[in-house]
Amino acid sequence: MSETSATNEQFDLVVVSNRLPVDRIVDADGSAAWTRSPGGLVTALEPVMHAHGGAWVGWPGMPDVEVEPFDEGGIRLVPVPLSADDIEQYYEGFSNDTLWPLYHDVIASPRYHREWWDAYKSVNQRFTDAVAEVASEGAVVWVHDYQLQLVPKLLREARPDLTIGFFNHIPFPPYGIFSQLPWRTRIVEGLLGADVIGFQRQADAVNFQQAVRRLKGYPTRRGHIEVPVVDETPGVRVYGPIKPTGPIRTVVAREFPISIDASIYDELARRPDIQERARQLRADLGDPRVIIFGVDRLDYTKGIGHRIKAFGELVADGEVTVGDVVLVQVASPSRERVVPYMELRDEVELMVGRLNGDYSTIGHSPIAYYHQSFPREEMTAFYLAADVMLVTALRDGMNLVAKEYVASRFDDDGVLILSEFAGASDELTRAILVNPHDIEELKRAILRAMELPKRERKSRMRQLRKRVFDNDVAKWSNEFLEELAKARAAAND
Ligand code: F6P
């Protein structure tokens, strides 16, 4: 990949996210190269950037990497360096040990540290400065995710000429939970700097509007929020509704459910070498009658323990037979220095070890567990081999894995079990929907999925595929960018 230095250029479309869509790797001989970084966001936005051209501002994924902006795959990449302290306090701390658990229904306890908040503010300011430098006059800036919620306001102050969109990839919690956050008013004000604020589900947008009413008192009506151009009470919670007196701007806050580039998975799955790989995987697993598959970042929001518990009870009760059925669980390493993630790894691996220890036969184990990441080609082969796909998230903004599975099943076969707490369940209603907290229901769903007649499997999968192909990532980004264009037109009126 090239590392052409390219400074001082400005762009009409700027995307900003915590991570750049690349990671820097240094070989043993000291030479450096870039690789694609993991994560649904990258997968989702790559085609948009290719189609529109533009710049992407983000962290290169390693501490203290100082590189000039460079071009990769037709996109200008603008690295924002983070020090080891920034990573500890802004990324691992405030983003992933405060906001992440808070926004996911406090499945783990959020930790509130003032130094983490200070780091979050200062890193958000640095991202803002980097964007302000590369955005052309009147450019469109699209800010992504919970790590950068202060950027919209900071950017509006620095560059009032810009049209600013924000998309939240994770859930936005009900006010009763959000209100725990000591800096809740600042976060809401930060987001209200945008012209359009996108959420995964309608419920998230409603939660946000409620936070706005409760904390700032601004009127909200059917996804439109009236925000004073000048906030007379910054950082202050306002009790009761206020009618703004000076000039106001309208902020749109509504759902834009994200998706995937479905054709990529469909095309991969149709490749003979990938199909051969799927057959090989089945053979390597001992040719079981049923492969049940789960793939997630190793995160406590994903309900990995719940699915192992349910499957383990089926094995223990003799309702599934080892060798006849196997659960393949890929748990890709994630946020490995954050305490709850370390604890989760221990818990999951203890469960896997116990189950396999108790029930493996010579040659067959109930669970094949991989604490690894696999390339997209290998994932698609797994999807093709999987008779049952298990998505048991306890809370998830969307869950793109569910959509990837569906997009890969060009043969209209395979059964998706999907948690109703994943955003994808709003659209993928022909999956077998489950409450993953209900272990008995989960067990029944697994047994039902394994025995579903072929006709029903096909009819369900056809309908799921229609939803995923009709609502792909291109549609998502076009709709968001169109809403931003409308916001810009209204502001110029
Ligand atoms: O969508 C949630 C998210 O945190 C994205 O912002 C990120 O790209 C992905 O999950 C992976 O998380 P991380 O960047 O912390 O590894």
Residues whose N, C-alpha, C, O or C-beta is under 5 A from the ligand:
A	BS01	F6P	R19 P38 G39 G40 L41 D145 H169
